[in-house]
Amino acid sequence: MSEQDRTHVSTKPRRSRPASTQKTTLQRPANDDKEAWKAYWEEQGQPWRTEPEIDVERQKYLDERRSIKPDIEQGIYSFKNIKLNRADVEWLLATHENGRGPIDWSNESQHKRKGLDLRGADLSGTELQRADLRRLPLARMIGGITWLEHYNKAAAIHLERTLLENAHLEGAILSYAYLNSARFPLAHLESSNPRDAQRAVDLGRSGSRASFIALMCSSMRGIAIHIPSKPDVTEGGCCKQTRTLRPLDPCRGREPLLEKLLR
């Protein structure tokens, strides 16, 4: 090799290795570390999930229950009298409609989709701890009695002592739902069609003044709430007397006014 060749070799610039641009993928947590699961769900595009995923046996059970065909006349519903926690609801949402997932209310093309059918389900909290349902995408959820079911209160969902802060309940059916001591701060209950939102919520036997005020202070543009004039219902489940109140949006500082309306 000549001196000129050696010079050419020695002065040839070295190629630097390109920096790795591959995104780091979080491993599926192997334990019940909630913080690890939150980070994992965030990466999976499901930031509303906070709980470790339910085990396979529980998944199979919920899937079997979900496959039960509702029978209004017989009072048969998939999750009637079934106790569900947040982890259960998260899994049901993630696998809704064969894995399509929950309804994205910001996408108008999804406004006609059916949400989770949780008629008769028990999502209630306890005297010592509220059930945490914050930020869950529950748009179009069926959790109450429709006009075909006026005499069947078995369809009413139990949401007593729940916290639904920032939950998405747009277009949900909550007629005659059990809402005693439920809290709805900044919850979204808008409807794409106000005429379809004239749904009754039984706050007579099941509700309270506090829960009604919390509901009214949610984001409920276009929704009318029907409440009984007296805290009583007939044996058939229909209110003896009702009056309609339209929500105030926003209603911060107007709780005394709502109290006055309820007297």
Secondary structure, 3 states (H helix, E strand, C coil): CCHHHHHHHHCCCCCCCCCCCCCCCCCCCCCCCHHHHHHHHHHCCCCCCCCCCCCHHHHHHHHHHHCCCCECCCCECCCCCCECCHHHHHHHHHCHHHHCCCCCCCCHHHCCCCCCECCCCECCCCCCCCEECCCCECCCCECCCCHHHCCCHHHCCECCCEECCCCECCCCECCCCECCCCECCCCECCCCCHHHHCCECCCCCCCCHHHHHHHHCCECCCCCEEEECCCCECCCCCECCEEEECCCCCCCCCHHHHHHHHC
